[in-house]
Amino acid sequence: MIGFHNRSRTVIASTALSASLFAITLALSACSGLSPAPALTDTPAPPATSTPTIAWFPATNTPTPFPTPILLPTEEARPGLGEPLLSDSFDDASIWTTGSANSASAVVERSRLTLTARPKFPILSLRTEPVLTDFYAEITVRLSLCRSADTYGLLFRAMSSADYYRFAVNCSGQARPERIRNGELIPLGDWLPSGDAPAGAPGEVKLGVWASGGEMRFFLNDRYQFTARDPVFRSGTLGVFIVSNSATEETVSFSDLKIYTVSYVSPTPSATPSRTPTP
């Protein structure tokens, strides 16, 4: 009896312990159901690797069109050009200053005026008439001996052999306007290259001078070159010249002189605006 009773007490104790563990487990399970669920941490997905798109037909740059130039009417280079005044075929030597001395000469023969000058020696020939104010004159020039800085050209509005304007061209293919006053050379512009000016001898070119008031325009082979303005000389005669600036002699011939009238007034801006009265 005693042994059985002890076993019964052991079984009962074991059963009671199992029930207690079951109750504790049940209680923990019930409590866990009432607790908030733990927060889930989002694990970032690895970045997607993009595959570049192949442009089978790439776009080309469209060139920007340039603006269309507007062609304006060409300004008349010799405005007011009138009737022929005279034509000189160089068959009368008496109306030109001529002569020769010390390897320098001015000779009218074979329908031309030929000037020859030794090195570093200028020579000119003036026409005795007419005295011109506003005019256009042109003359043909032929180069026989002419080098480098040797010059030649047309004189105009000459008051004397020491006072005049001249259209100077050198044998390097350049041209400029000049004033000679009391024998002193005063350039009215820089030497400018021109494709119409012969670069040495032999060569031929036609010089042209348009003058109205204090405005003077210069031409080579009928093509406009440049303009000069100077108020000193307003009238005078024509002439030609050469200057040998090299170490050799210079020889140049002039022919076919033509003179035209010019009727033109250069526009002058008013210092103060004029008012037109209202009728």
C-alpha positions in Angstrom: 0.0 0.0 0.0 2.8 2.3 0.8 4.6 1.6 -2.5 1.5 2.2 -4.6 0.6 5.3 -2.8 4.0 6.7 -3.4 3.8 5.9 -7.2 0.4 7.5 -7.3 1.7 10.6 -5.7 4.6 10.6 -8.3 2.1 10.3 -11.2 -0.1 12.9 -9.8 2.9 15.3 -9.3 4.0 14.7 -12.9 0.5 15.3 -14.2 0.3 18.5 -12.3 3.6 19.7 -13.7 2.6 19.0 -17.2 -0.7 20.9 -16.7 1.2 23.8 -15.3 3.6 23.9 -18.3 0.6 23.7 -20.7 -1.1 26.6 -18.9 2.1 28.7 -19.0 2.5 27.9 -22.7 -1.1 28.8 -23.3 -0.7 32.0 -21.4 2.4 33.0 -23.4 0.6 32.1 -26.6 -2.3 34.3 -25.6 0.0 37.2 -24.6 1.9 37.0 -27.9 -1.3 37.4 -29.9 -2.0 40.7 -28.1 1.5 42.1 -28.8 2.2 44.3 -31.9 4.0 42.6 -34.7 7.6 43.6 -35.1 8.3 46.2 -37.8 9.6 44.8 -41.1 12.7 46.4 -42.5 12.5 46.9 -46.3 15.7 45.6 -47.9 16.4 47.8 -51.0 16.4 46.0 -54.2 19.7 46.1 -56.2 19.6 48.9 -58.8 18.5 47.8 -62.2 21.1 47.8 -64.9 19.7 49.7 -67.9 20.7 48.6 -71.3 21.5 51.6 -73.6 19.3 52.0 -76.5 21.1 51.8 -79.8 20.2 54.7 -82.2 20.3 53.0 -85.5 19.4 56.2 -87.4 20.9 59.1 -85.3 19.6 62.6 -85.9 22.0 64.9 -87.9 22.5 68.6 -87.1 20.5 70.8 -89.4 22.7 73.7 -90.5 21.4 77.1 -89.7 20.7 79.0 -92.9 22.6 82.3 -93.4 20.4 85.4 -93.8 19.8 86.3 -97.4 21.8 89.4 -98.3 19.8 92.4 -99.5 21.3 93.9 -102.6 20.9 97.7 -102.5 21.2 99.9 -105.6 24.8 100.8 -106.4 25.5 104.4 -105.7 26.5 106.5 -108.7 30.3 106.9 -108.4 30.4 109.9 -110.7 27.2 111.8 -110.0 26.3 114.8 -112.1 28.6 113.7 -114.9 27.7 115.9 -118.0 28.7 116.4 -121.5 32.3 116.1 -122.9 34.1 119.4 -122.5 37.2 118.6 -124.5 39.4 115.7 -125.8 43.2 116.0 -126.2 44.9 113.7 -128.6 48.3 115.2 -127.9 48.9 116.5 -131.3 49.6 120.1 -130.2 52.7 120.6 -128.0 52.1 124.3 -127.5 49.5 123.8 -124.8 51.8 121.7 -122.6 55.0 122.7 -120.8 57.8 120.7 -122.5 61.6 120.6 -122.6 64.6 118.6 -121.8 67.7 119.0 -119.6 70.0 116.7 -117.6 68.4 113.4 -118.6 64.9 114.7 -117.8 62.5 115.6 -120.5 58.8 116.2 -121.4 58.2 115.6 -125.1 54.9 115.6 -127.1 55.2 113.3 -130.1 53.3 110.4 -131.8 50.0 111.5 -130.1 51.4 111.2 -126.5 53.3 113.1 -123.9 56.3 111.2 -122.7 58.1 112.1 -119.4 61.5 110.8 -118.6 63.3 111.5 -115.2 66.6 110.5 -113.8 66.8 108.9 -110.3 65.5 111.1 -107.4 64.3 113.7 -109.9 60.7 114.7 -110.3 59.3 116.2 -113.5 55.8 117.6 -114.4 54.1 119.1 -117.4 51.1 121.4 -117.0 48.3 122.1 -119.6 47.8 125.8 -120.1 44.0 125.6 -120.4 41.2 125.3 -119.5 40.9 126.4 -115.9 38.5 123.8 -114.3 36.4 123.9 -111.2 34.0 120.9 -111.1 34.9 118.3 -113.7 35.7 114.7 -114.5 39.0 113.9 -116.3 40.6 110.7 -117.4 43.9 109.9 -119.1 45.7 106.7 -120.3 49.1 106.0 -118.9 51.7 103.6 -120.3 54.7 102.5 -118.3 58.0 101.9 -120.2 60.5 102.1 -117.3 59.0 102.1 -113.8 60.1 100.2 -110.6 59.1 99.8 -107.0 58.5 103.2 -105.4 58.6 105.2 -108.7 55.4 107.2 -108.9 53.4 108.9 -111.7 49.9 110.4 -112.0 47.5 113.2 -112.9 47.7 116.8 -111.6 44.5 118.8 -111.2 43.4 122.2 -109.9 46.9 123.3 -110.5 47.4 127.0 -109.5 51.2 126.9 -110.3 54.0 124.4 -110.6 54.1 124.4 -106.7 50.4 124.3 -105.8 48.1 121.6 -106.9 46.4 118.3 -106.2 47.6 115.0 -107.7 46.4 111.5 -108.1 49.6 109.5 -107.4 50.2 105.8 -108.4 53.4 103.9 -107.7 55.0 100.9 -109.5 54.2 98.6 -106.5 50.5 98.7 -107.4 49.4 101.3 -104.9 47.6 104.7 -105.1 46.8 107.7 -102.9 45.6 111.4 -103.2 48.1 114.1 -102.4 48.3 117.9 -102.1 51.3 119.9 -103.1 51.3 123.4 -101.5 54.3 125.8 -101.8 56.2 122.7 -103.1 55.5 120.7 -99.9 53.9 117.2 -100.2 50.9 116.6 -98.0 49.3 113.1 -98.3 45.5 113.2 -98.2 45.4 109.4 -97.5 47.5 106.3 -97.1 48.9 104.2 -99.9 46.2 101.7 -100.9 46.8 98.6 -103.0 44.7 98.2 -106.1 44.5 95.3 -108.6 44.0 97.9 -111.3 47.4 99.5 -110.7 50.2 97.9 -112.7 53.0 96.5 -110.6 55.9 97.8 -112.7 56.6 98.1 -116.4 55.5 97.3 -118.9 51.9 98.2 -118.0 48.9 100.4 -118.9 46.2 102.0 -116.8 43.5 104.7 -117.1 43.4 107.3 -114.4 40.2 109.2 -113.6 39.5 112.1 -111.2 36.0 113.4 -110.3 36.0 116.7 -108.5 33.0 118.7 -107.1 33.6 121.4 -104.5 35.9 120.0 -101.8 35.1 116.4 -102.7 37.3 114.3 -105.0 36.9 110.8 -106.2 39.5 108.7 -107.8 39.3 105.9 -110.4 41.5 103.3 -112.1 40.3 101.7 -115.3 36.8 103.2 -114.6 36.6 101.5 -111.2 36.1 103.6 -108.1 39.1 103.5 -105.7 38.6 106.1 -102.9 37.4 109.6 -102.0 39.3 112.5 -100.5 37.9 115.8 -99.2 40.0 119.0 -99.0 39.0 122.7 -99.3 42.3 124.3 -100.2 42.2 124.4 -104.0 38.9 125.0 -105.8 40.0 125.5 -109.4 43.0 125.2 -111.7 44.4 123.5 -114.7 45.5 119.8 -115.4 48.9 118.3 -115.7 50.9 115.0 -115.4 54.0 114.1 -113.4 56.5 111.3 -112.6 59.0 110.9 -109.7 61.9 108.5 -110.0 62.4 107.1 -106.4 64.6 104.2 -107.5 68.2 104.0 -108.7 67.2 103.9 -112.4 65.6 106.2 -114.9 61.8 106.3 -115.2 59.8 106.7 -118.4 56.0 107.1 -118.6 53.7 108.2 -121.5 50.3 109.9 -121.3 47.6 109.9 -124.0 43.9 110.2 -124.7 42.9 113.0 -122.2 39.2 113.5 -121.9 37.4 116.1 -119.7 33.7 116.2 -118.8 31.5 118.7 -117.1 30.1 117.9 -113.6 27.0 119.5 -112.1 26.7 118.2 -108.6 26.4 119.6 -105.1 27.7 117.4 -102.3 25.0 116.9 -99.6 26.0 118.8 -96.4 24.1 117.9 -93.2 22.5 120.9 -91.4 24.0 121.9 -88.1 20.5 122.5 -86.7 17.3 120.9 -87.9 15.1 123.1 -90.0 11.5 123.5 -89.3 8.9 123.5 -92.0 6.1 126.1 -91.3 2.6 124.7 -91.1 0.3 126.2 -93.7 
